[in-house]
Amino acid sequence: AYVPLDRDPRAVLIKDLHAAGKKVAGMASASLLDMGDGVALLEFHSKANSIDDDIIKMGWKALDYLKSDFDGLVVGNQGDHFSAGANIFLIMMLAQQEQWDQIEAVTRELQTLFQELRYASRPVVTAPFGMALAGGAEFMMAGARTVASAELYTGLVEIGVGLIPAGTGCKELLRRVVNPVMRTPNADVLPHLQKVFEAIALAKVSESAKQARELGFLRPADRIVLNSDHLLHAAKQEVLHLVSSGYTPLPPQKIWAAGRDALAALRIAVYTLHQGRFATDHEALIADKLAYILCGGDLSEPGWVPEQYILDLEREAFVDLCKEPKTQERIGHMLQFNKPLRN
């Protein structure tokens, strides 16, 4: 006889939430859903879950609801992948029209949204799985906690389209990898700075959540879930756990800026790669700009700087690179052939 399978209470299906009329707000690419128990879900459903204008608008809307209607927020979806990154088609269009102010504004808004999510007064938990690349990796890192599927391919791969991460990605990896070490007196910053530099300059992508933790994309307190069917349930439980333990956001940290001497060391590494023909002229230019951001510019003395200082450097470099014909070629090639151009 036919016996219906018992529903696994830990398998949350977004389509069931939609069917049950749990949608609180929505646009073409994103929805805000009520998961119950005071927890909201920000769901992406754009093409490849790339981060477009709708998703950014719904991010702000989710923050509004979080202030009054919900105790916490999960950011997740049940597409093929968490998110393949920002909408580079939009960047390409703006670059071709030389709308530099507009590119600056779009980047600034993304940075601000991610910072607001990270420092929201109520907990935001991100729930990545599959690919979380470039802007998708930055969105993943924009929470109080991340609850990740064990199968996680994450990385800041912007160099493939001739750009650098400018949605808090550079700042966030410094905060996660360099900051903890530099709280120890007389620590040597260089190996840790090189780790961040290589992760971005070589567009390293994790092959698992465990490796994402080794690369610095996941923090020690972030959780890894083996059964991806249970991911949203686990993320919701994490929100409830944070709420019940009296969550208060950490105040914004300062970031260790290693300054001029470290910058010289990274520039030697770039020069060596370039001379050995491992990096093209354009890649060397991008890597140089990346090194400048990660060292906090050419400060004569290393020291702690506000997060905003690094964010401003990210944004400036991003806009500058958009002006480069070879970056525009890379973006065009990626849009056309879906693979990076080495020019």
C-alpha positions in Angstrom: 0.0 0.0 0.0 1.1 3.6 -0.6 2.5 5.1 2.6 3.3 8.9 2.3 6.8 9.6 3.5 7.0 11.5 6.7 8.1 15.1 5.9 11.5 15.8 7.3 10.9 18.8 9.6 14.4 20.1 8.8 13.8 20.2 5.1 12.5 23.7 4.5 11.2 24.2 0.9 10.9 27.8 -0.3 8.3 26.8 -2.8 6.1 25.7 0.1 6.5 29.1 1.8 5.4 30.8 -1.5 2.5 28.3 -1.8 1.4 29.0 1.8 1.3 32.8 1.1 4.3 33.6 3.3 5.6 36.2 0.9 5.9 39.6 2.7 7.4 41.5 -0.3 8.8 40.8 -3.7 10.3 41.9 -6.9 11.3 40.1 -10.1 14.7 38.9 -8.8 14.1 38.6 -5.0 11.5 37.9 -2.4 11.1 38.4 1.3 9.4 35.5 3.0 8.2 34.7 6.5 9.9 31.5 7.8 7.9 31.6 11.1 9.2 32.1 14.6 10.1 35.8 13.8 12.6 34.9 11.1 12.5 36.3 7.6 14.1 34.9 4.5 15.6 37.0 1.7 15.5 34.8 -1.4 17.2 35.6 -4.7 15.7 34.2 -7.9 17.4 36.2 -10.7 19.3 34.5 -13.6 22.2 32.6 -12.0 21.2 34.5 -8.9 23.4 37.4 -10.0 23.0 40.4 -7.8 21.0 43.0 -9.6 19.1 46.1 -8.7 16.1 44.2 -7.5 18.2 42.2 -5.0 19.8 45.3 -3.7 16.4 47.0 -3.3 15.0 43.9 -1.5 18.1 43.9 0.7 17.2 47.4 1.9 13.5 46.4 2.3 14.6 43.3 4.4 16.6 45.7 6.7 13.5 47.9 7.1 11.3 44.8 8.0 14.1 43.6 10.4 13.8 46.9 12.4 10.1 46.3 13.2 8.6 43.0 12.1 11.2 40.3 12.5 13.8 39.2 15.0 16.3 38.0 12.5 17.0 37.4 8.8 18.3 34.4 6.7 19.8 35.2 3.3 19.5 32.1 1.1 17.7 30.5 -1.8 17.2 27.1 -3.5 18.5 27.8 -7.0 21.3 25.9 -8.6 23.8 28.1 -6.8 23.8 30.7 -4.0 25.0 33.5 -6.4 27.4 33.8 -9.3 28.2 37.4 -8.4 27.2 40.9 -9.4 25.5 41.8 -12.7 28.6 42.5 -14.9 26.4 43.3 -17.9 25.2 46.4 -16.0 28.9 47.4 -15.3 29.8 46.9 -18.9 26.9 49.1 -20.1 27.8 51.9 -17.7 31.5 51.6 -18.6 30.8 51.9 -22.4 28.7 55.0 -21.7 31.6 56.3 -19.5 29.1 56.7 -16.6 31.8 56.6 -14.0 29.8 58.4 -11.3 27.0 55.8 -11.8 29.5 52.9 -11.4 30.8 54.6 -8.2 27.3 55.0 -6.9 26.3 51.4 -7.6 29.5 50.1 -5.9 29.0 52.4 -2.9 25.4 51.3 -2.5 26.5 47.6 -2.5 29.2 48.3 0.1 26.7 50.2 2.3 24.1 47.5 2.1 26.5 44.8 3.0 27.9 46.9 5.9 24.3 47.6 7.1 23.5 43.8 7.0 26.7 43.0 8.9 26.0 45.5 11.6 22.2 45.3 11.8 20.9 45.4 15.3 19.2 42.0 14.7 21.1 38.9 13.5 21.5 38.3 9.8 22.6 34.7 8.9 23.7 33.9 5.3 23.2 30.4 3.9 25.4 29.8 0.9 25.8 26.6 -1.1 27.2 25.6 -4.5 28.8 28.6 -6.1 29.1 31.9 -4.1 31.4 33.8 -6.3 32.6 37.5 -6.4 29.7 39.6 -5.3 28.0 36.3 -4.2 31.0 35.7 -1.8 30.7 39.3 -0.6 27.0 38.8 0.1 27.9 35.5 1.9 30.3 37.4 4.2 27.8 40.1 5.0 26.2 38.4 7.9 26.7 38.1 11.7 27.1 34.4 10.9 27.3 32.1 7.9 25.8 28.6 7.9 27.2 27.0 4.8 26.6 23.8 2.9 29.6 21.5 3.0 29.6 21.8 -0.8 30.7 25.4 -1.3 32.6 26.9 -4.1 33.4 30.4 -3.0 36.0 32.9 -4.0 36.6 36.5 -5.0 37.2 35.9 -8.8 36.8 39.5 -10.0 40.3 39.5 -11.6 38.8 37.2 -14.3 36.8 40.2 -15.6 39.7 42.7 -15.0 38.3 44.0 -11.7 38.9 43.8 -8.0 36.4 43.0 -5.3 34.7 46.3 -4.4 31.6 45.2 -2.4 33.5 45.0 0.9 35.4 41.8 -0.2 39.0 43.2 0.2 38.1 44.7 3.6 36.4 41.6 4.8 39.2 39.2 4.0 41.7 41.6 5.8 39.3 41.6 8.8 39.1 37.9 8.9 42.7 36.9 8.0 45.0 39.7 9.0 43.2 41.4 11.9 43.2 38.4 14.4 47.0 38.0 13.9 47.9 41.7 14.3 46.3 41.8 17.8 49.4 40.0 19.0 52.4 42.4 19.6 55.2 42.1 17.0 53.4 39.7 14.8 54.6 39.4 11.2 51.8 40.7 8.9 53.4 39.6 5.6 52.5 35.9 5.4 48.8 36.7 6.3 48.7 39.6 3.9 50.1 37.4 1.2 47.4 34.8 1.9 44.7 37.5 1.2 46.5 38.9 -1.8 46.9 35.4 -3.4 43.3 34.5 -2.7 42.1 37.5 -4.7 44.9 37.9 -7.3 44.9 34.2 -8.2 41.0 34.0 -8.0 41.2 31.0 -5.6 37.9 29.2 -5.3 37.3 26.8 -2.4 36.4 23.2 -3.3 34.4 22.7 -0.1 33.2 24.7 2.9 36.1 23.3 4.9 38.6 24.8 2.4 36.6 28.1 2.4 37.4 28.3 6.1 41.1 27.7 5.5 41.1 30.5 2.9 39.4 32.8 5.3 36.0 33.1 3.7 34.3 31.4 6.6 35.1 32.3 10.3 35.7 29.9 13.1 32.2 30.5 14.5 30.5 29.9 11.1 28.7 26.5 10.7 29.0 23.8 8.1 25.9 21.7 7.3 26.5 18.3 5.6 22.9 17.8 4.3 22.1 20.7 2.0 18.3 20.0 2.4 18.7 21.1 6.0 20.6 24.3 5.2 17.8 26.8 5.6 16.5 25.1 8.7 20.0 25.2 10.2 20.3 28.9 9.3 17.0 29.7 10.9 18.0 27.8 14.0 21.2 29.8 14.1 19.2 33.1 14.0 17.0 31.8 16.8 20.1 30.8 18.8 21.6 34.3 18.3 18.3 36.0 19.3 17.9 33.8 22.5 21.5 34.5 23.6 20.8 38.3 23.5 22.4 39.2 20.2 24.1 42.6 19.9 26.2 43.4 16.8 29.9 43.8 17.2 30.9 47.4 16.7 32.8 48.0 13.4 36.4 47.0 13.8 39.4 48.9 12.6 41.4 47.1 9.9 45.2 46.6 10.1 46.8 48.6 7.3 50.3 47.3 6.8 51.5 50.3 4.8 54.5 51.1 2.6 56.9 48.3 3.5 54.4 45.6 3.0 53.3 47.2 -0.2 56.9 47.1 -1.5 57.0 43.4 -0.7 53.8 42.6 -2.5 54.9 44.7 -5.5 58.1 42.6 -5.7 55.9 39.5 -5.9 53.8 41.1 -8.7 57.0 42.1 -10.6 58.4 38.5 -10.3 55.1 37.0 -11.7 55.1 39.5 -14.5 58.7 39.0 -15.4 58.2 35.2 -15.4 55.2 35.7 -17.8 52.8 34.3 -15.2 50.9 37.5 -15.3 50.0 39.7 -18.3 50.6 43.5 -18.2 47.0 44.1 -17.4 47.0 41.4 -14.6 50.1 43.1 -13.1 48.3 46.4 -13.2 45.2 44.9 -11.4 47.4 43.1 -8.9 49.3 46.4 -8.1 46.0 48.1 -7.4 44.9 45.2 -5.2 48.2 45.3 -3.3 47.6 49.1 -2.7 44.1 48.4 -1.2 45.2 45.5 1.0 48.1 47.6 2.5 45.9 50.6 3.1 47.9 52.5 0.5 51.5 53.6 1.0 51.2 54.7 4.6 54.6 55.5 6.1 53.7 53.7 9.3 51.5 50.6 9.7 48.4 50.9 11.9 44.7 50.5 12.4 42.4 52.3 10.0 38.6 52.6 9.9 36.8 50.1 7.7 35.5 52.9 5.5 39.1 53.9 4.6 39.6 50.4 3.0 36.2 50.5 1.4 37.0 53.9 -0.3 40.2 52.4 -1.7 38.3 49.4 -3.1 35.8 51.6 -4.8 38.3 54.0 -6.3 40.3 51.1 -7.8 37.1 49.5 -9.1 36.1 52.6 -11.0 39.6 53.2 -12.3 39.7 49.6 -13.6 36.3 50.0 -15.3 38.0 52.8 -17.4 40.6 50.4 -18.7 39.9 49.1 -22.3 41.4 45.7 -21.3 39.0 45.3 -18.4 36.1 46.1 -20.7 37.4 43.4 -23.1 37.5 40.9 -20.2 34.0 41.7 -19.2 32.7 41.5 -22.8 34.5 38.1 -23.3 33.0 36.7 -20.1 29.5 37.8 -21.1 30.0 36.3 -24.5 31.9 33.1 -23.8 31.4 32.6 -20.1 35.1 32.1 -19.6 37.9 34.5 -18.6 40.1 36.2 -21.2 43.8 36.5 -20.4 44.8 39.8 -22.0 
